[in-house]
């Protein structure tokens, strides 16, 4: 992997990555002026932070193709977020971040209130707006995994940040505002509630058994072989026995990997195959682009080894289409108790039946 880091005219960082050669020097332009500050307020009953970023209401929303801000620039009079020079993956500071390094002062409230310190980055998966993560060549998906690891390392070195969270929202059904293939990376000053809850379970299990809970579950899933979608030498994709969503899928290494930083060449290559298999099965089953939220869970960025946890990329297709997907309703949103209307085994069988070609 090759990398060139640049500073945009408005001070935001831009990182260009290449598979086979360093991206060249280039002129930079692009939009500016989206940031308006954010802050966090403590929710005393839920014991968690809530982020307030009102400036995000003005962010770009489903522009026509000719105004796509993620296209490589071609007109110097109307520069986009990324240059027209050669690159394979681009990462830049979000113009409308929920969290940032210079969040500014926070207004006092009747609960604890702090500046919205953190980082929000956009990861452009491809120069081609017609691609998707699942249609990219395996080598490009491997590069994206490498880019996630590089950003995890960079952001994890910042003392004020505790957790690096790559994710992708795909489809207007889950609120996507740009169709160009891209994801995001949020870096939080705390471990977010969902990863923190899982980490606590993993720590308890590891203290009792000396093994990673996720790897124990993975071994049981592989032995049952009822919900496995991809079984490679270093990675696996499966519908978990405890899936809360129809067509929920976990993609994870088969060997201990607390974070993206633990991936070697062989694991990264097999993880890319597991990811692509999952995404092609989704689209093949649906007959059109499949909506999902993809979340990458990993160890906190605290310098510890974290043998109790395991890197997982989870896919959540959260909305209803007749007889298939699910809305979150009162019991899920209000009580936090999921009611699954489909069985993981049946949804896994549907996905397993979809034939895919990785190259």
Residue pairs with C-beta under 8 A, 6 or more apart in sequence:
1 17
1 18
1 19
1 143
1 146
1 147
1 150
2 17
2 18
2 19
2 20
2 21
2 22
2 23
3 15
3 16
3 17
3 18
3 22
3 23
3 150
4 15
4 16
4 22
4 23
4 24
4 25
4 87
5 13
5 14
5 15
5 16
6 13
6 14
6 15
6 16
6 26
6 28
7 13
7 14
7 28
8 14
8 28
8 29
8 30
8 32
8 92
8 93
9 28
9 29
9 30
9 32
10 30
10 32
10 33
12 92
12 93
12 95
13 92
13 93
14 28
14 81
14 82
14 90
14 91
14 92
14 93
15 90
15 91
15 92
15 150
15 151
16 23
16 82
16 83
16 85
16 87
16 89
16 90
17 23
17 87
17 88
17 89
17 90
17 91
17 143
17 146
17 147
17 150
18 86
18 87
18 88
19 88
19 139
19 140
19 143
21 86
23 85
23 86
23 87
24 85
24 86
25 85
26 83
26 84
26 85
27 76
27 83
28 79
28 83
29 73
29 76
29 79
30 69
30 73
30 79
30 80
30 81
30 82
31 69
31 80
31 81
31 95
32 95
34 55
34 58
34 59
34 95
34 96
35 55
35 95
35 96
35 97
35 100
36 53
36 54
36 55
37 55
37 103
37 104
37 116
38 51
38 52
38 53
38 55
38 97
38 98
38 99
38 100
38 103
38 115
38 116
39 51
39 52
39 103
39 106
39 107
39 113
39 114
39 115
39 116
40 49
40 50
40 51
40 52
40 106
40 113
40 114
40 115
40 116
41 49
41 50
41 52
41 109
41 111
41 112
41 113
42 48
42 49
42 50
42 111
42 112
42 113
43 49
43 50
43 111
44 111
46 193
48 193
49 114
49 190
51 98
51 99
51 116
52 116
53 96
53 97
53 98
53 99
53 116
55 96
56 96
56 98
58 96
59 95
59 96
59 177
60 69
60 177
60 178
61 177
62 172
62 176
62 177
62 178
62 179
63 69
63 178
65 129
68 80
68 129
68 178
68 179
68 180
69 80
69 81
69 178
70 80
70 81
70 82
70 122
70 124
70 129
70 178
70 180
70 182
71 80
71 82
71 127
71 129
71 180
72 80
72 82
72 83
72 84
72 85
72 127
73 79
73 80
73 82
73 83
73 84
74 84
81 90
81 92
81 95
81 122
81 124
82 90
82 92
82 124
87 127
88 126
88 127
88 140
88 143
89 123
89 124
89 125
89 126
89 140
89 143
89 144
89 147
90 123
90 124
91 121
91 122
91 123
91 124
91 147
91 151
91 185
92 121
92 122
92 124
93 100
93 119
93 120
93 121
93 122
94 120
94 121
94 122
94 184
97 118
97 119
97 120
98 116
98 118
98 120
98 186
99 116
99 117
99 118
99 119
99 120
99 186
99 187
99 188
99 189
100 116
100 117
100 118
100 119
100 120
101 117
101 118
101 119
103 115
103 116
103 117
103 118
104 115
105 115
106 113
106 114
106 115
106 116
107 113
117 160
117 189
118 160
118 161
118 186
118 187
118 188
118 189
119 155
119 158
119 161
119 185
119 186
119 187
120 184
120 185
120 186
120 187
121 151
121 184
121 185
121 187
122 182
122 183
122 184
123 144
123 147
123 148
123 151
123 166
123 182
123 183
123 184
123 185
124 180
124 181
124 182
125 131
125 133
125 136
125 140
125 144
125 181
125 182
125 183
126 136
126 140
126 181
128 181
129 179
129 180
129 181
131 181
132 170
132 181
132 279
132 283
132 289
133 141
133 144
133 168
133 170
133 181
133 183
133 275
133 279
133 294
134 275
134 276
134 278
134 279
134 280
134 282
134 283
135 279
136 144
136 181
136 276
137 359
138 269
138 272
138 273
138 276
138 358
138 359
141 272
141 275
141 276
142 268
142 269
142 272
145 260
145 263
145 268
145 271
145 272
146 268
148 166
148 185
148 260
148 296
149 260
149 261
149 263
151 164
151 166
151 185
152 164
152 166
152 259
152 260
152 261
152 298
152 301
153 261
155 161
155 164
155 185
155 187
155 301
156 164
156 187
156 261
156 301
157 301
158 187
160 189
161 187
161 188
161 189
161 301
162 188
162 189
162 190
162 191
162 300
162 301
162 302
163 187
163 188
163 190
163 191
163 192
163 195
163 300
163 301
164 185
164 186
164 187
164 298
164 301
165 185
165 186
165 187
165 188
165 192
165 195
165 295
165 296
165 297
166 183
166 184
166 185
166 260
166 296
167 183
167 184
167 185
167 186
167 293
167 294
167 295
167 296
168 182
168 183
168 184
168 292
168 293
168 294
169 175
169 176
169 183
169 184
169 293
169 294
170 176
170 289
170 290
170 291
170 292
170 293
170 294
171 289
171 290
171 291
171 292
172 291
173 291
173 318
173 319
174 291
174 292
174 293
174 318
174 319
183 294
187 301
191 199
191 300
195 297
195 300
198 297
198 309
199 300
199 308
199 309
201 213
202 212
202 213
202 214
202 308
202 309
202 310
203 308
205 211
205 212
205 213
205 216
205 308
206 212
206 213
206 307
206 308
207 308
209 216
212 256
212 307
212 308
212 309
212 310
213 308
214 252
214 309
214 310
214 312
215 256
215 310
217 240
217 241
218 236
218 238
218 252
218 254
218 310
220 241
221 227
221 228
221 236
221 238
221 240
221 241
222 228
222 231
222 236
222 254
224 241
226 345
226 348
227 238
227 239
227 240
227 241
227 344
227 345
227 348
228 236
228 237
228 238
228 348
228 352
229 237
229 238
229 239
229 249
229 277
229 278
229 281
229 348
229 351
229 352
230 236
230 237
230 238
230 251
230 273
230 274
230 277
230 278
232 254
232 270
232 273
232 274
233 254
233 266
233 270
234 253
234 254
234 255
234 266
234 267
234 269
234 270
234 271
235 251
235 252
235 253
235 254
235 267
235 270
235 271
235 273
235 274
236 251
236 252
236 253
236 254
236 274
237 249
237 250
237 251
237 274
237 275
237 277
237 278
238 249
238 250
238 348
239 247
239 248
239 249
239 250
239 344
239 345
239 347
239 348
239 351
240 248
240 250
240 344
241 344
242 344
243 340
243 344
243 347
244 338
244 340
245 316
245 317
245 318
245 325
245 326
245 340
246 317
246 324
246 325
246 326
246 340
246 341
246 342
246 347
247 282
247 285
247 315
247 317
247 324
247 325
247 347
247 350
247 351
248 314
248 315
248 316
248 317
248 344
248 347
249 278
249 314
249 315
249 351
250 312
250 313
250 314
250 315
251 271
251 274
251 275
251 278
251 312
251 313
251 314
251 315
252 310
252 311
252 312
252 313
253 263
253 267
253 270
253 271
253 310
253 311
255 267
256 262
256 307
256 310
257 263
257 267
257 310
257 311
258 298
258 299
258 305
258 306
258 307
258 309
258 310
258 311
259 298
259 299
259 306
259 311
260 296
260 298
260 311
262 311
263 271
263 311
271 313
273 358
275 313
276 356
276 358
277 356
277 358
278 315
278 351
279 290
280 354
280 356
280 357
280 358
281 351
281 354
281 356
282 290
282 292
282 315
282 317
282 351
283 289
283 290
284 354
284 355
284 356
285 350
285 351
285 354
290 317
291 317
291 318
291 319
292 315
292 316
292 317
292 318
293 315
293 316
293 317
293 318
294 313
294 314
294 315
294 316
295 313
295 314
295 316
296 311
296 312
296 313
296 314
297 311
297 312
297 313
297 314
298 309
298 311
299 306
299 309
299 311
300 306
317 325
318 325
318 326
318 327
318 328
319 325
319 326
319 327
320 326
320 327
324 342
326 340
326 341
326 342
331 337
331 338
331 339
332 338
332 339
